[in-house]
Amino acid sequence: MAAVATAREGWLPRFRQKSVIPGFGLAFGYTLVYLGIIVLIPLGGLILRASGIGLSGLWNVATDPRVAGALKLSFGTALLAAVFAAVFGLLIAWVLTRYRFPGRRLIDAAVDLPFALPTAVAGIALSALYAQNGLIGSIFAPYGIKIAYTPVGIFIALVFVSVPFTVRTVQPLIAEIDREQEEASATLGASRAQTIWRVLLPPLIPAILTGLALAFARAVGEYGSVIFIAGNLPYISEIAPLLIVIKLEEFDYTGATAIATLMLAISFSILLLINLIQAWSRKRFGYV
């Protein structure tokens, strides 16, 4: 009978099995309440308000040249910034984890500055640096290259706020990779490039994709650090979050919620795609 009882317990759903941490019901209930009040209800209200104009109304908003230009700029620069942050965030994490050099702890702490720095302060600082009379912008100005108040400035601001996500996501996994794997690869005759592509990168790919998703999510909704360096010119450097604020100031609440719903749908689709690729990479390389 004991064996039968044990076998039956093995078929019980995971949430009914005993856990070393008590209070599952309370914790699960709190999770549902939190998600409902903080996430689902506001998003549901947004979609409900936007649904008042119907699918044809949403399509008219999406195809409006100014809205389409703002959405294209926001998502295009956010995706480019997330990819850039993923690549260079991986390099920064590798240097901070694998090497010891003077000032390493100071640089490691500086990586987190975009987390704590008010976005408006970051935007003002970037504008001062990359304006045509700024410290960096003045170097490019004689060649007719303008950085601030252009999409290039938006890209720089988004990279600034998104790099920490990729660094902190990948850094712990780099620390767990045993150096003996690299030595074994070199002993077997593999080149440095082969060691990187076949030994080091596979276990890091899921974390890189996670960092990319977090960086994209932060970049696509960034507002404070962008509006100061963007220039906010319609059809050129106007981002979608700013256009939402403009609609609200004009008391066009339906238009604002319609643009926000479009951003929500596009963001969810892109993040879902990234998560599916991440799940595939975990199965492909044997990491769960």
C-alpha positions as a Markdown table, in Angstrom:
| # | Residue | x | y | z |
|---|---|---|---|---|
| 1 | Met | 0.0 | 0.0 | 0.0 |
| 2 | Ala | 2.9 | 2.4 | 0.8 |
| 3 | Ala | 4.3 | 1.8 | -2.7 |
| 4 | Val | 0.9 | 2.5 | -4.3 |
| 5 | Ala | 0.6 | 5.7 | -2.2 |
| 6 | Thr | 4.1 | 6.8 | -3.2 |
| 7 | Ala | 3.3 | 6.1 | -6.9 |
| 8 | Arg | 0.1 | 8.1 | -6.7 |
| 9 | Glu | 1.9 | 11.0 | -5.1 |
| 10 | Gly | 4.3 | 11.0 | -8.0 |
| 11 | Trp | 1.3 | 11.6 | -10.4 |
| 12 | Leu | 0.0 | 14.5 | -8.3 |
| 13 | Pro | 0.2 | 18.0 | -10.0 |
| 14 | Arg | 3.3 | 19.9 | -9.0 |
| 15 | Phe | 1.3 | 22.5 | -7.1 |
| 16 | Arg | -0.1 | 19.8 | -4.8 |
| 17 | Gln | 3.2 | 18.3 | -3.8 |
| 18 | Lys | 4.7 | 19.2 | -0.5 |
| 19 | Ser | 7.3 | 21.9 | -0.5 |
| 20 | Val | 9.9 | 23.0 | 2.0 |
| 21 | Ile | 8.5 | 26.5 | 1.8 |
| 22 | Pro | 5.0 | 26.7 | 3.3 |
| 23 | Gly | 2.2 | 29.1 | 2.4 |
| 24 | Phe | 1.8 | 28.3 | -1.3 |
| 25 | Gly | -1.9 | 29.3 | -1.3 |
| 26 | Leu | -1.1 | 32.7 | 0.2 |
| 27 | Ala | 1.8 | 33.3 | -2.2 |
| 28 | Phe | -0.1 | 32.1 | -5.2 |
| 29 | Gly | -3.1 | 34.3 | -4.3 |
| 30 | Tyr | -0.9 | 37.3 | -3.8 |
| 31 | Thr | 0.7 | 36.7 | -7.2 |
| 32 | Leu | -2.6 | 36.6 | -9.0 |
| 33 | Val | -3.9 | 39.7 | -7.1 |
| 34 | Tyr | -0.6 | 41.6 | -8.0 |
| 35 | Leu | -0.8 | 40.6 | -11.6 |
| 36 | Gly | -4.4 | 41.5 | -11.8 |
| 37 | Ile | -4.3 | 44.9 | -10.1 |
| 38 | Ile | -0.9 | 46.1 | -11.4 |
| 39 | Val | -0.7 | 44.6 | -14.9 |
| 40 | Leu | -3.9 | 43.0 | -16.3 |
| 41 | Ile | -6.5 | 45.5 | -15.2 |
| 42 | Pro | -4.7 | 48.6 | -16.5 |
| 43 | Leu | -3.8 | 46.8 | -19.8 |
| 44 | Gly | -7.4 | 45.6 | -20.0 |
| 45 | Gly | -8.7 | 49.1 | -19.5 |
| 46 | Leu | -6.3 | 50.4 | -22.2 |
| 47 | Ile | -7.5 | 47.8 | -24.7 |
| 48 | Leu | -11.1 | 48.3 | -23.8 |
| 49 | Arg | -10.8 | 52.1 | -24.3 |
| 50 | Ala | -9.0 | 51.6 | -27.7 |
| 51 | Ser | -11.6 | 49.0 | -28.8 |
| 52 | Gly | -14.2 | 51.8 | -28.9 |
| 53 | Ile | -12.9 | 52.9 | -32.3 |
| 54 | Gly | -12.9 | 49.3 | -33.7 |
| 55 | Leu | -10.3 | 47.6 | -35.9 |
| 56 | Ser | -10.9 | 50.0 | -38.7 |
| 57 | Gly | -10.2 | 52.9 | -36.4 |
| 58 | Leu | -7.0 | 51.3 | -35.1 |
| 59 | Trp | -5.9 | 50.7 | -38.7 |
| 60 | Asn | -6.5 | 54.3 | -39.6 |
| 61 | Val | -4.4 | 55.4 | -36.6 |
| 62 | Ala | -1.6 | 52.9 | -37.5 |
| 63 | Thr | -1.5 | 54.1 | -41.1 |
| 64 | Asp | -1.4 | 57.7 | -40.3 |
| 65 | Pro | 1.9 | 59.0 | -41.6 |
| 66 | Arg | 2.9 | 60.7 | -38.4 |
| 67 | Val | 2.0 | 57.7 | -36.2 |
| 68 | Ala | 3.6 | 55.2 | -38.5 |
| 69 | Gly | 6.8 | 57.3 | -38.6 |
| 70 | Ala | 6.9 | 57.5 | -34.8 |
| 71 | Leu | 6.2 | 53.7 | -34.4 |
| 72 | Lys | 8.9 | 52.9 | -37.0 |
| 73 | Leu | 11.4 | 55.1 | -35.3 |
| 74 | Ser | 10.7 | 53.8 | -31.8 |
| 75 | Phe | 10.7 | 50.1 | -32.6 |
| 76 | Gly | 13.5 | 50.3 | -35.1 |
| 77 | Thr | 15.9 | 52.2 | -32.9 |
| 78 | Ala | 14.9 | 50.1 | -29.9 |
| 79 | Leu | 15.6 | 46.9 | -31.7 |
| 80 | Leu | 19.0 | 48.2 | -33.0 |
| 81 | Ala | 19.9 | 49.4 | -29.6 |
| 82 | Ala | 19.0 | 46.1 | -28.0 |
| 83 | Val | 21.1 | 44.1 | -30.5 |
| 84 | Phe | 24.0 | 46.5 | -30.0 |
| 85 | Ala | 23.7 | 46.3 | -26.2 |
| 86 | Ala | 23.6 | 42.5 | -26.4 |
| 87 | Val | 26.8 | 42.3 | -28.3 |
| 88 | Phe | 28.8 | 44.9 | -26.4 |
| 89 | Gly | 27.2 | 44.0 | -23.1 |
| 90 | Leu | 28.6 | 40.5 | -23.6 |
| 91 | Leu | 32.0 | 41.9 | -24.2 |
| 92 | Ile | 31.8 | 44.2 | -21.1 |
| 93 | Ala | 30.6 | 41.3 | -19.0 |
| 94 | Trp | 33.4 | 39.1 | -20.2 |
| 95 | Val | 36.1 | 41.7 | -19.4 |
| 96 | Leu | 34.6 | 42.4 | -16.0 |
| 97 | Thr | 34.4 | 38.7 | -15.1 |
| 98 | Arg | 37.5 | 37.2 | -16.6 |
| 99 | Tyr | 40.1 | 39.9 | -16.1 |
| 100 | Arg | 41.6 | 41.7 | -13.1 |
| 101 | Phe | 42.8 | 45.2 | -13.6 |
| 102 | Pro | 43.0 | 48.5 | -11.7 |
| 103 | Gly | 39.7 | 50.2 | -11.5 |
| 104 | Arg | 37.7 | 47.1 | -12.4 |
| 105 | Arg | 35.3 | 47.5 | -9.4 |
| 106 | Leu | 34.8 | 51.1 | -10.2 |
| 107 | Ile | 33.8 | 50.2 | -13.8 |
| 108 | Asp | 31.6 | 47.4 | -12.6 |
| 109 | Ala | 29.8 | 49.8 | -10.4 |
| 110 | Ala | 29.5 | 52.4 | -13.2 |
| 111 | Val | 27.6 | 49.8 | -15.3 |
| 112 | Asp | 24.6 | 50.2 | -12.9 |
| 113 | Leu | 24.5 | 54.0 | -13.1 |
| 114 | Pro | 21.7 | 54.0 | -15.8 |
| 115 | Phe | 19.6 | 52.0 | -13.3 |
| 116 | Ala | 19.8 | 54.7 | -10.6 |
| 117 | Leu | 20.3 | 57.9 | -12.7 |
| 118 | Pro | 17.1 | 59.8 | -13.4 |
| 119 | Thr | 16.3 | 59.5 | -17.1 |
| 120 | Ala | 15.9 | 63.3 | -17.4 |
| 121 | Val | 19.4 | 63.8 | -16.1 |
| 122 | Ala | 20.7 | 61.2 | -18.5 |
| 123 | Gly | 19.0 | 63.0 | -21.4 |
| 124 | Ile | 20.3 | 66.4 | -20.4 |
| 125 | Ala | 23.9 | 65.0 | -20.1 |
| 126 | Leu | 23.7 | 63.2 | -23.4 |
| 127 | Ser | 22.4 | 66.3 | -25.1 |
| 128 | Ala | 25.2 | 68.5 | -23.7 |
| 129 | Leu | 27.8 | 66.0 | -24.9 |
| 130 | Tyr | 26.5 | 65.3 | -28.4 |
| 131 | Ala | 25.1 | 68.7 | -29.3 |
| 132 | Gln | 27.1 | 70.5 | -32.1 |
| 133 | Asn | 28.8 | 72.6 | -29.4 |
| 134 | Gly | 29.2 | 69.8 | -27.0 |
| 135 | Leu | 32.4 | 67.9 | -26.1 |
| 136 | Ile | 31.8 | 65.0 | -28.5 |
| 137 | Gly | 29.4 | 66.6 | -31.0 |
| 138 | Ser | 31.9 | 69.4 | -31.7 |
| 139 | Ile | 34.3 | 66.8 | -33.0 |
| 140 | Phe | 31.9 | 65.7 | -35.7 |
| 141 | Ala | 30.3 | 69.1 | -36.5 |
| 142 | Pro | 33.0 | 70.3 | -38.8 |
| 143 | Tyr | 32.4 | 67.2 | -41.0 |
| 144 | Gly | 28.7 | 68.0 | -41.2 |
| 145 | Ile | 27.7 | 65.1 | -38.9 |
| 146 | Lys | 24.9 | 65.9 | -36.5 |
| 147 | Ile | 24.3 | 63.5 | -33.6 |
| 148 | Ala | 22.0 | 65.2 | -31.1 |
| 149 | Tyr | 18.4 | 65.9 | -32.3 |
| 150 | Thr | 18.6 | 63.1 | -34.8 |
| 151 | Pro | 17.7 | 59.4 | -34.8 |
| 152 | Val | 21.4 | 58.8 | -34.1 |
| 153 | Gly | 21.0 | 60.6 | -30.8 |
| 154 | Ile | 18.0 | 58.5 | -29.9 |
| 155 | Phe | 20.0 | 55.3 | -30.6 |
| 156 | Ile | 22.8 | 56.5 | -28.3 |
| 157 | Ala | 20.3 | 57.3 | -25.5 |
| 158 | Leu | 18.6 | 53.9 | -25.9 |
| 159 | Val | 22.0 | 52.1 | -25.8 |
| 160 | Phe | 22.9 | 54.0 | -22.6 |
| 161 | Val | 19.8 | 52.8 | -20.8 |
| 162 | Ser | 19.8 | 49.2 | -22.1 |
| 163 | Val | 23.4 | 48.0 | -21.8 |
| 164 | Pro | 23.2 | 47.3 | -18.0 |
| 165 | Phe | 20.4 | 44.7 | -18.6 |
| 166 | Thr | 22.6 | 42.7 | -21.0 |
| 167 | Val | 25.7 | 42.9 | -18.8 |
| 168 | Arg | 24.0 | 41.8 | -15.6 |
| 169 | Thr | 22.1 | 39.0 | -17.3 |
| 170 | Val | 25.1 | 37.4 | -18.9 |
| 171 | Gln | 27.7 | 38.1 | -16.2 |
| 172 | Pro | 26.7 | 35.4 | -13.7 |
| 173 | Leu | 26.8 | 32.7 | -16.4 |
| 174 | Ile | 30.2 | 33.8 | -17.6 |
| 175 | Ala | 31.5 | 33.4 | -14.0 |
| 176 | Glu | 30.1 | 29.8 | -14.0 |
| 177 | Ile | 32.0 | 28.7 | -17.1 |
| 178 | Asp | 35.0 | 26.7 | -16.1 |
| 179 | Arg | 38.3 | 27.8 | -17.6 |
| 180 | Glu | 39.2 | 24.1 | -18.0 |
| 181 | Gln | 36.7 | 23.9 | -20.9 |
| 182 | Glu | 38.7 | 26.4 | -22.8 |
| 183 | Glu | 42.0 | 24.6 | -22.0 |
| 184 | Ala | 40.5 | 21.3 | -23.1 |
| 185 | Ser | 39.4 | 22.9 | -26.3 |
| 186 | Ala | 42.8 | 24.3 | -27.0 |
| 187 | Thr | 44.4 | 20.9 | -26.1 |
| 188 | Leu | 42.2 | 19.2 | -28.7 |
| 189 | Gly | 43.5 | 21.6 | -31.3 |
| 190 | Ala | 40.6 | 24.0 | -31.6 |
| 191 | Ser | 41.4 | 27.6 | -32.6 |
| 192 | Arg | 40.3 | 30.6 | -30.6 |
| 193 | Ala | 37.4 | 31.2 | -32.9 |
| 194 | Gln | 36.2 | 27.6 | -32.7 |
| 195 | Thr | 36.5 | 27.7 | -28.9 |
| 196 | Ile | 34.3 | 30.8 | -28.8 |
| 197 | Trp | 31.6 | 29.6 | -31.2 |
| 198 | Arg | 31.5 | 25.9 | -30.0 |
| 199 | Val | 32.4 | 26.0 | -26.3 |
| 200 | Leu | 31.8 | 29.5 | -24.9 |
| 201 | Leu | 28.8 | 30.9 | -26.7 |
| 202 | Pro | 26.3 | 28.0 | -26.7 |
| 203 | Pro | 25.7 | 28.1 | -22.9 |
| 204 | Leu | 25.4 | 31.9 | -23.0 |
| 205 | Ile | 22.9 | 32.2 | -25.8 |
| 206 | Pro | 19.8 | 31.9 | -23.6 |
| 207 | Ala | 21.1 | 34.6 | -21.3 |
| 208 | Ile | 22.1 | 36.8 | -24.2 |
| 209 | Leu | 18.5 | 36.5 | -25.6 |
| 210 | Thr | 17.1 | 37.3 | -22.2 |
| 211 | Gly | 19.3 | 40.3 | -21.9 |
| 212 | Leu | 18.2 | 41.4 | -25.4 |
| 213 | Ala | 14.5 | 41.0 | -24.5 |
| 214 | Leu | 15.0 | 43.1 | -21.4 |
| 215 | Ala | 17.0 | 45.7 | -23.2 |
| 216 | Phe | 14.4 | 46.0 | -26.0 |
| 217 | Ala | 11.6 | 46.2 | -23.4 |
| 218 | Arg | 13.4 | 49.1 | -21.7 |
| 219 | Ala | 14.4 | 50.9 | -24.9 |
| 220 | Val | 11.0 | 50.8 | -26.6 |
| 221 | Gly | 9.3 | 52.5 | -23.7 |
| 222 | Glu | 12.0 | 54.9 | -22.8 |
| 223 | Tyr | 10.9 | 58.6 | -22.6 |
| 224 | Gly | 12.9 | 60.8 | -20.2 |
| 225 | Ser | 16.4 | 60.3 | -21.6 |
| 226 | Val | 15.2 | 60.5 | -25.2 |
| 227 | Ile | 13.1 | 63.6 | -25.5 |
| 228 | Phe | 16.0 | 65.9 | -24.7 |
| 229 | Ile | 18.3 | 64.5 | -27.4 |
| 230 | Ala | 15.7 | 63.5 | -30.0 |
| 231 | Gly | 14.7 | 66.9 | -31.3 |
| 232 | Asn | 11.1 | 65.7 | -31.4 |
| 233 | Leu | 10.6 | 66.6 | -35.1 |
| 234 | Pro | 7.5 | 64.9 | -36.6 |
| 235 | Tyr | 8.4 | 62.4 | -39.3 |
| 236 | Ile | 12.1 | 62.7 | -38.4 |
| 237 | Ser | 12.9 | 62.3 | -34.7 |
| 238 | Glu | 9.5 | 62.0 | -32.9 |
| 239 | Ile | 9.1 | 58.8 | -30.8 |
| 240 | Ala | 5.8 | 57.1 | -30.2 |
| 241 | Pro | 5.8 | 57.7 | -26.4 |
| 242 | Leu | 6.1 | 61.4 | -27.0 |
| 243 | Leu | 3.3 | 61.3 | -29.5 |
| 244 | Ile | 1.1 | 59.7 | -26.9 |
| 245 | Val | 1.9 | 62.5 | -24.5 |
| 246 | Ile | 1.0 | 65.1 | -27.2 |
| 247 | Lys | -2.3 | 63.4 | -27.8 |
| 248 | Leu | -3.1 | 63.5 | -24.1 |
| 249 | Glu | -2.2 | 67.2 | -23.9 |
| 250 | Glu | -4.7 | 67.7 | -26.8 |
| 251 | Phe | -7.3 | 65.7 | -24.8 |
| 252 | Asp | -7.4 | 63.2 | -27.6 |
| 253 | Tyr | -7.6 | 60.2 | -25.2 |
| 254 | Thr | -8.9 | 57.9 | -27.9 |
| 255 | Gly | -5.9 | 58.6 | -30.1 |
| 256 | Ala | -3.5 | 58.2 | -27.2 |
| 257 | Thr | -4.9 | 54.9 | -26.2 |
| 258 | Ala | -5.0 | 53.7 | -29.8 |
| 259 | Ile | -1.3 | 54.4 | -30.2 |
| 260 | Ala | -0.5 | 52.8 | -26.8 |
| 261 | Thr | -2.5 | 49.7 | -27.8 |
| 262 | Leu | -0.5 | 49.5 | -31.1 |
| 263 | Met | 2.7 | 49.7 | -29.1 |
| 264 | Leu | 1.5 | 47.0 | -26.7 |
| 265 | Ala | 0.6 | 44.6 | -29.5 |
| 266 | Ile | 3.9 | 45.1 | -31.4 |
| 267 | Ser | 6.0 | 44.9 | -28.2 |
| 268 | Phe | 4.2 | 41.7 | -27.1 |
| 269 | Ser | 4.7 | 40.1 | -30.5 |
| 270 | Ile | 8.4 | 40.9 | -30.6 |
| 271 | Leu | 9.0 | 39.7 | -27.0 |
| 272 | Leu | 7.0 | 36.6 | -27.7 |
| 273 | Leu | 9.2 | 35.9 | -30.7 |
| 274 | Ile | 12.4 | 36.4 | -28.7 |
| 275 | Asn | 11.1 | 34.1 | -25.9 |
| 276 | Leu | 10.3 | 31.4 | -28.5 |
| 277 | Ile | 13.8 | 31.7 | -29.9 |
| 278 | Gln | 15.2 | 31.5 | -26.4 |
| 279 | Ala | 13.2 | 28.4 | -25.6 |
| 280 | Trp | 14.4 | 26.8 | -28.8 |
| 281 | Ser | 18.0 | 27.7 | -28.0 |
| 282 | Arg | 17.7 | 26.1 | -24.6 |
| 283 | Lys | 16.5 | 22.8 | -26.1 |
| 284 | Arg | 19.0 | 23.1 | -29.0 |
| 285 | Phe | 22.0 | 23.4 | -26.7 |
| 286 | Gly | 20.7 | 21.2 | -23.9 |
| 287 | Tyr | 20.1 | 23.9 | -21.3 |
| 288 | Val | 16.8 | 24.0 | -19.4 |
